[in-house]
Amino acid sequence: MSTYHGGPVTQKPISEIAKYIKNLIPANIPETYALKPMFENVASEENIRNGIIAFRDFLYLFCDRLISDGHLYVKPQKNPKNAIDYPFLYNVTDLLADIGYHSKLAESGDSLLITEIPSFTASIDEKGNIKKPKNSVSKLIECLRFLALCGFVFTGIDLEAKTLNISEVQLLEVSYPNASVLLTGLKAMSIADIELRTKRYKNDNNHDNLLRCDYRLMKAEDTDVLDVLKDFLHPLPEKVQKLALELHQRYIDMGMTCVTIISTFEVHFAYSYIKNSRRVLSSRDVYQLRVWEFALSTRYGYCLVIRAKKTDKYADVIEKFSLSLQEKIAKGYGCDRKLRNEPCQGGCQGFRIPLDGSILNISRNIETWLDNEVSC
């Protein structure tokens, strides 16, 4: 057990983390979209798109295996940094990226041939010094065995051996018999992960985008935020989805800007006013100026979060809200420990309202609340 914001932390079971990740995998990938020119040497656009869908389906299976058997492969940390501290997820992402990026696709498209796994093997830097690998060989075996459980086949390595000298592995053949086109998708997505993500978003926590099947990074055209929001809302009840989309459009029409910050363990659709800014703002800058947001985390689930700062200016309006909402607003928000001497519940982030069926009963109150907060 570790501590989190001054309180005890119990690590969540890997099955719960897997269920959470599964919600982030895009449910509706379009059949046609143009890819960036850099992928034209990988395969035809049609094969890449089909490969991405196959990879998405693999990720569903990957999560299902974590839910059913993950506890046998992925052990909780003795002293976790937080409730979601599972290095295995980062290790397996490193391995998938290595397999896709540092490999050659066979002419048949049925296998990937790989001679190096940089994240798990030592290398020589520009000065001739030996650079230690990011991850250990034992972690590599752990990841390979789990991927084999999910349908991958690795020829050229004995996964049952008690010890393994990875330097002796001259050539590793990787296949996925259930849907070999997945290998094309994995290769293209790994190129995007390594060559695009690190350059464009090196300051964001998006190391794990492969587990979210972030195919949009490969698209030639930018994706409308509404498309991403629809994917985000997909697991929720239809009426809740409809309400969320109506709120999004209402405040976009009122001149607010929506930015997204997405990683495997934290999602934000933040709405801010930035019309009078004297400089170009980054997504993080806009996020810091947010008035409200849709958020998702392993700790709180789906929520609507409102950072109301002007409630004293429309107190008469609040008096007409439901009693439960009035009580929530009256309690205020801010650091839980400082305000109420309670363990951290993320109070500093704003008023948190679960984005589930219960929100439908107060939907008009919320709309009125946001209208007044925005107009003030």
N, C-alpha and C positions, 0 to 999 in steps of 0.2 A: 504494500500500500504506500502511496506517495501522497503529496499534498497538492491542492489546487486552490489558488487564491486564499491560502491560509487554512483550508479545510481538508479533511481526509478525502482521498480519491480511491475508488475501486474501479479497476479496469473492466470495461464492458467485454462480454464474451465476443469472440471473433464472429460468431453467428449473427449477432446484432449489427456489427460493423458491415458484414456482408449484405444484410438486408437493406441497410442504408445505401451502400454503394449501388446496389441493384436498381434503386429508384433513380439514380443519376444517369444510368445508361439510356441513351435516346431511344424512345419507343418507335418513333416515326421518322425513319431516315428516307429522304426522297429517292425516287428511282433514277432521276436525272439531275445532274448539276455539273457545272464545269469545274475542272481541277486546275490548279496552278501549273504553268508550263514545266516546272522542275520535275514533275512526276511522269512526263511523257516517255522517259526512258525506262521506267519500271515495268509498265504494261499498258495495255489499252485502258482508256477511261472506264469502259464498261467492266472490264475484269477487276479494276481497282475498286469500283463501286460495289461490285458483287463481293469482293474480298472483304470490304469494310462491313458489309451486312453479315457475312460469315463470322467475322471477328466479333461483332456485336453479339451474335448468338452464342459464341464461345464464352463471352464474358458473363452471360446469363448462367451458363453451365458452371463457370468458374465460381460465381457467387453461390450457386446451389451446392456445390461441393464444399465450399467453406462453411455453409450453414449446416450441412449434414456431417462432414468429416473434418472440418477445420481444426477442431479441438485436438485431434490426433497429430496434426502437423504443426500447428501454430500455438506455441505455448505463451501464456501471459508473462509479462515482464515482472521480475522480482520487485523492482522499484520503478514503476512506470512514471513517466513525466506527466502523463495525463490519462484520461479514461480511454483514449483511442490509440495508445502508444504500441503499435504493432509494426516493428521494422520489417517483418516478412513482406508486407504489402509493398514497401518501397524496394525491397530486394527483388521481388518477382517482377516489378515494373522495370527495374534495371536489366534483368535478364531478358525480358521480352524485347526491350529496346535494342539490346546487344544482338539478339538473334536476328531481328529484322534488319538492323542497320549494317552490321558487319558480316553480311552473308551474300551469297550469290544464288539467285533463283534459278533452279534447273530449267532447261529448255522446255521440259514437259510441264513445268509449273507445279509438280507434285512434291517438291522438296526444296529445302534451303540448305546450302552447303556453307559451313562456317568453320573458320580456322582460328578465330580468336574470340574471347569473351572478356573484353577489357575491364568490365566492372568487377570481375572476379579473378583476374590473373594479373601478375606483375608485368610492368611495361618499362620501356626505356624512354626517358624524357629527352628534350632537345640537347641537354648538356651531357648526355650519356649516363646519367644516374638512374639507378633502378627505382622505379616508382611503385610503391606498395599498392595492391589492389584495394578498391573501395570496400569490397565485401569478401568474406572468407570462403574457402572451398567448401566448408561444411554448410554454409548458407546456400551455396550453389547447388549442392546435392539436395538439400531440403526443397529448394524451388523446383528443380528438375523433377523430383519425385511427385510433387504436387501437380505440376503441369502434365505429367504422364497420367496421373489419375483423371485429369480433365480431357484426355484424348490425344495429347501430343506423343509422338514416338521419336526417341533419340537413338540413332544408330551410330555406334562408335564409342559408346561409353557404357560401363556396367553400373547401373544405378543400385544394384544389390550388393556391390562390393563394400566391405567395411571401411576400407581406405581408398583414396583415389589421388593419383598424381596427375593433376589436370595438365601439366606441361607435357605429359606423354600422349595426350589426345591431339593427334595431328589433324584430323578432319572429323567434324561432327555433322551428321546428316539429320536434319529436322523435318519431320513430316506430320501431317494432320489428316489421317485417312478419312475421317468423317466428312470433311469438306476441304479439300486441298486448296481451293481458291482462297481460303483464309490466309495462307502464306503470302499471297500477293498483297492482301489488305494489310497484314502485319508489317510487311516490308515498307509499304508506302507510309503507313502511319508512324513507323519508327523514324523514317527520314524526316517527317514533319515534326516529330517530337524533338529530335536532336538538332536539326538545322533551323527550324522556325521558332519553336517555343523558346529556346534559350536566348535567341537574338531579340525576339519581340517582347518577351515577358520574363526576362531573367530575374526581375525583382519580385515576381509573384510566385506564390506557392502552387505551381502547376506541374511539379515534377511527376505527378501521378495521373496525368491526363489520359494515358493509355487505358487505365482502368475505367475511365468514363467514356471511352470510345469517342474522343473529341474530333470527329471527322471534319467539323467546320473549319478547322485550322487549315485544311487542304483546299478549301473552296477558292475558286478564282475571285468570286465576288464576296463582299462582306455580308454577313448574315444579319437580318433585321432582329432586333432584340425581342420583338414579339414572338418570333419563331422559337427562340431559346426559352422564353417564358412559358410557352405552351408545353414544351418538353418537360420543363421543371414542374409544372402543375399536373402533368399527366396522371400520376398515381392517386390524385385526390378525387373526391366525389364530384360529379359533373356540375352540380349547383355551386359548389365552392370554386371550381375552375371558372365558371361563368362570372361569379362575383369578382374574382381576382382580375380577370381580363377586363372587366368593365371599369374597375378602379384604375388599372394601368392606363387604359385609353382616356379616361376622364382627366387624369392629371397630366398626361402627355399633351392633351388638347389645351390644358390650362398653362402650358409653357414650361413644364418641368422636364428635366433631363433624367433619363434612366441609364445607369451604368451597371454592368454585371461584374461580379468578382466571384469566380468559381474555382474551387478545388475539391478534391474528394471529400474533405471533411467540413467544408464550409461553403455555403452559397448565399450570395446577396444580390438582390435586385433593388438598388438604392435610388430614390427619387429626390432630386435636389433642384434648387433654382440657381443658375449660374450665369444669367444674362449679363450681369454687371461686372463680371470678372475682368480684371485688367491683364490677365495672362492666361495662357493655355493651361488648362487643368488636366491632370492625369486622372485615371479612374479612381485611384486612391484619394486624390484631392476631392473629387466630387462625392465620393463615399463619405468623407469626413463632414461634408456639408449637408448630408441627407436630412430630410424632414421625416421621411418614413421609408419602409422597405418591406419586401418579402424576404424571409430568411429561412435557411434550412441548416441544421447542424445535428450531429449525433447526440448532442445533449438535450436540445429542446424540440427537435423535429421541425415541422413546417409551422412558421409563425408569421403574423403581421406585426411589425414593430414600429411604433410611433414615438418620435422624439419631440413631443409637444413641449414648447417653451413659453407659450402665450395663453395658457388656460385662464389666467386671471382676466384676460380681456374679453372673454365670452363665457363668463361664469353662468350667466342667465340661460345660455343655450345648453350647457352641461346639465342644468337642473331638470331638463326634459328627457335626459337619457335614462336608460334602464338603471335600476338601483345598483346592480353589480358593476356596471361600467362607471357610474358615479363614484362608487367606493374605490375602484381601482385608480381613478384619476385623482381623487382626494388623497390617496396614499402617497402619490408622487413617485418619481423614479430617480435613481442615482445609485451610488455605491451602497449595497445592502449592509455592509459592515458599519459604515459610517452613519447611515441614516437610522438603521434599526438594530444594529448590533447583531445581525444575522449572517449566516454563511452566504458566500457569494452565490447569487442566482442570476447573474447577468443583468442586474437592475440598472447598471450604468448605461446599458445599450438603449433603453427606452421602455415604453409600455409594451409588454409582450402579450399578444392575443393568439391563441392557437388557431391555426388555419385548418379547421375541420368543420364538421356540421354545426357545431355550437355557434360559429360566427354568423350563421345565417340569421339568427334571431336578433342580432344587433347590427346588421349590415347597414341599415339606414342611419343609425346613430353614428357609426364609424364614418360614413360618407359625410355627414354633417360636421362631425368633429374635424376631419381632414380639411373640408372646405373652409372652416373658420380658421384653422391653424395656418393654412396656406395664405388665405386672404389677409390675415393680420401681419 
